[in-house]
Amino acid sequence: MSESVQRDPADEQAQSHDERMLRLLDYIPQRRIGVFDQLRPQRWNWYLVRRPMERSLERQTPEPLTIRQTRNLRLFWLDGIF
């Protein structure tokens, strides 16, 4: 005689949920290149760091500064931060 074992549907759902979670934990995500990776901002965008200073210098100077003068001031300003 074989005894038939009745399984509780809630136990089966819980067991299948646990199995799915274990499979998800075993999954190792891989690095993929997608559309949004191309839209990421640069970590060190020095142009954005110096742009506000250059705008304020343009308003304050009586005559236009050369690129070299602006660069020298910019480096002097950055030295004060670090």
Backbone bond lengths (Angstrom), bond angles and torsions (degrees), N, CA, C in turn:
res aa  C-N    CA-C-N  psi(-1)  N-CA   C-N-CA  omega(-1)  CA-C   N-CA-C  phi
1 M - - - 1.431 - - 1.522 109.21 -
2 S 1.229 114.41 131.46 1.459 118.58 175.94 1.514 108.82 -105.84
3 E 1.290 112.59 134.21 1.456 117.45 -179.93 1.526 108.41 -90.03
4 S 1.285 115.32 133.08 1.461 118.63 177.08 1.527 108.47 -89.45
5 V 1.295 114.21 129.55 1.457 120.15 -178.79 1.521 107.51 -100.51
6 Q 1.287 114.68 123.60 1.456 118.24 178.16 1.525 108.32 -91.26
7 R 1.292 114.49 129.09 1.465 119.62 -179.55 1.522 109.24 -99.70
8 D 1.277 113.20 142.84 1.460 119.55 178.51 1.532 108.33 -79.80
9 P 1.336 119.23 129.08 1.470 120.29 -179.56 1.530 112.82 -60.40
10 A 1.313 117.56 -31.87 1.470 119.91 178.71 1.523 110.54 -66.71
11 D 1.346 117.22 -37.73 1.467 120.46 177.55 1.523 110.85 -65.52
12 E 1.333 116.27 -39.73 1.467 119.82 179.29 1.524 110.74 -64.65
13 Q 1.319 116.43 -41.44 1.465 119.39 179.23 1.529 110.68 -65.98
14 A 1.317 116.45 -40.88 1.464 119.86 179.25 1.523 110.48 -64.97
15 Q 1.331 116.07 -40.18 1.462 120.00 -179.88 1.530 110.51 -67.23
16 S 1.345 117.00 -42.38 1.460 118.87 179.62 1.536 110.44 -67.29
17 H 1.332 116.08 -35.15 1.469 119.28 176.70 1.524 110.35 -64.84
18 D 1.324 117.02 -42.93 1.468 120.67 178.28 1.525 111.28 -62.59
19 E 1.331 116.35 -40.36 1.464 119.66 178.83 1.527 110.89 -64.39
20 R 1.331 116.36 -41.30 1.464 119.78 178.07 1.527 111.23 -62.91
21 M 1.318 116.14 -41.26 1.463 119.39 179.61 1.529 111.29 -65.34
22 L 1.329 117.02 -38.52 1.464 119.67 177.44 1.521 110.88 -64.88
23 R 1.337 116.82 -39.10 1.461 120.02 177.41 1.528 110.94 -64.81
24 L 1.327 116.37 -38.39 1.465 119.14 178.44 1.522 111.50 -66.67
25 L 1.324 116.68 -36.29 1.460 119.63 178.58 1.520 111.68 -69.98
26 D 1.330 116.89 -28.41 1.457 120.34 178.59 1.525 111.94 -75.85
27 Y 1.314 116.15 -19.56 1.457 120.63 -177.92 1.520 109.68 -70.38
28 I 1.305 116.62 128.44 1.457 121.90 177.54 1.529 107.31 -104.43
29 P 1.309 116.96 112.71 1.465 117.89 -178.45 1.525 111.18 -67.35
30 Q 1.309 115.62 139.99 1.449 121.40 179.12 1.520 109.00 -105.50
31 R 1.308 115.34 153.10 1.464 120.10 178.22 1.513 108.57 -76.28
32 R 1.303 115.18 122.14 1.456 120.19 178.96 1.524 108.70 -120.55
33 I 1.305 115.62 146.27 1.452 120.34 178.21 1.515 107.48 -98.14
34 G 1.293 115.42 121.68 1.452 120.48 -178.70 1.514 111.19 -123.85
35 V 1.316 115.01 -173.91 1.455 121.03 -178.62 1.522 110.69 -63.33
36 F 1.320 117.28 -40.44 1.455 120.43 -175.13 1.519 112.66 -72.58
37 D 1.335 118.11 -20.22 1.460 119.59 177.34 1.528 111.05 -65.75
38 Q 1.327 116.13 -30.94 1.453 119.43 -179.50 1.526 111.58 -74.06
39 L 1.335 117.54 -20.44 1.454 121.15 -176.45 1.520 112.95 -93.76
40 R 1.309 118.21 0.09 1.460 121.34 -179.53 1.519 111.29 -65.97
41 P 1.321 117.69 138.11 1.469 118.68 177.23 1.525 110.52 -72.55
42 Q 1.295 115.64 156.51 1.457 119.68 177.59 1.517 109.28 -69.77
43 R 1.323 115.87 147.98 1.458 118.78 179.47 1.524 111.40 -70.59
44 W 1.302 117.15 -41.25 1.466 121.11 -179.38 1.520 108.42 -121.54
45 N 1.292 116.18 83.27 1.449 120.39 178.11 1.525 107.46 -95.37
46 W 1.322 116.66 94.08 1.458 121.49 -174.14 1.517 111.85 -67.19
47 Y 1.320 117.08 -24.90 1.463 119.14 177.55 1.527 110.11 -62.06
48 L 1.333 116.75 -41.22 1.460 119.61 179.29 1.525 112.02 -69.85
49 V 1.321 117.51 -26.04 1.465 120.61 178.35 1.525 110.34 -72.38
50 R 1.309 116.69 -41.77 1.468 119.25 -173.80 1.520 113.16 -88.73
51 R 1.330 118.37 -18.25 1.462 120.82 -174.62 1.534 113.59 -59.63
52 P 1.345 120.72 -45.88 1.468 118.69 178.97 1.531 113.09 -61.00
53 M 1.339 116.62 -36.46 1.455 119.22 179.53 1.525 110.45 -67.49
54 E 1.335 117.03 -40.59 1.457 119.70 -179.05 1.523 110.95 -65.49
55 R 1.310 117.58 -37.31 1.464 120.23 178.56 1.525 110.97 -64.34
56 S 1.329 116.53 -42.99 1.469 118.78 -179.56 1.528 110.80 -69.06
57 L 1.332 117.88 -32.79 1.466 120.40 177.84 1.523 111.24 -66.72
58 E 1.329 116.58 -37.20 1.463 119.73 -179.52 1.525 110.75 -61.16
59 R 1.310 116.93 -35.86 1.466 120.56 -179.45 1.524 111.98 -77.08
60 Q 1.317 118.28 -27.91 1.466 121.41 -172.82 1.526 114.15 -92.13
61 T 1.315 118.09 -23.13 1.469 119.51 -174.91 1.526 110.74 -85.59
62 P 1.325 116.98 140.44 1.469 119.51 178.18 1.529 112.44 -71.34
63 E 1.321 116.66 -29.85 1.468 120.31 178.17 1.526 108.29 -128.71
64 P 1.318 117.43 154.70 1.473 119.73 -177.92 1.530 111.91 -63.58
65 L 1.307 115.52 141.82 1.466 121.18 178.22 1.519 109.80 -88.63
66 T 1.326 115.42 147.68 1.460 118.93 173.99 1.525 108.92 -76.92
67 I 1.301 115.59 167.81 1.467 120.40 179.26 1.528 109.95 -62.47
68 R 1.328 116.06 -38.83 1.471 119.84 179.99 1.529 111.51 -65.02
69 Q 1.327 117.69 -42.77 1.462 120.70 178.75 1.528 110.89 -63.56
70 T 1.315 115.43 -41.59 1.470 119.34 178.56 1.519 110.62 -63.50
71 R 1.339 116.33 -41.85 1.464 120.03 -179.91 1.525 110.78 -64.23
72 N 1.324 117.26 -41.60 1.467 120.23 179.08 1.523 111.16 -63.13
73 L 1.316 117.41 -43.26 1.461 120.37 177.40 1.518 111.19 -64.79
74 R 1.313 115.11 -38.76 1.462 119.69 -178.98 1.523 110.39 -63.83
75 L 1.325 117.44 -43.75 1.465 120.16 179.98 1.520 110.83 -67.54
76 F 1.324 117.15 -36.47 1.459 120.74 176.96 1.526 110.18 -63.61
77 W 1.320 116.45 -40.93 1.468 122.17 179.59 1.531 110.66 -65.59
78 L 1.330 117.34 -41.73 1.465 120.61 179.97 1.524 111.51 -69.01
79 D 1.328 117.78 -31.32 1.469 119.80 176.87 1.521 111.19 -62.32
80 G 1.315 117.16 -33.05 1.459 120.39 178.66 1.518 112.65 -66.68
81 I 1.319 117.22 -29.27 1.474 120.68 179.21 1.518 110.62 -71.86
82 F 1.328 116.20 -43.20 1.453 119.66 -174.34 1.509 109.93 -94.54
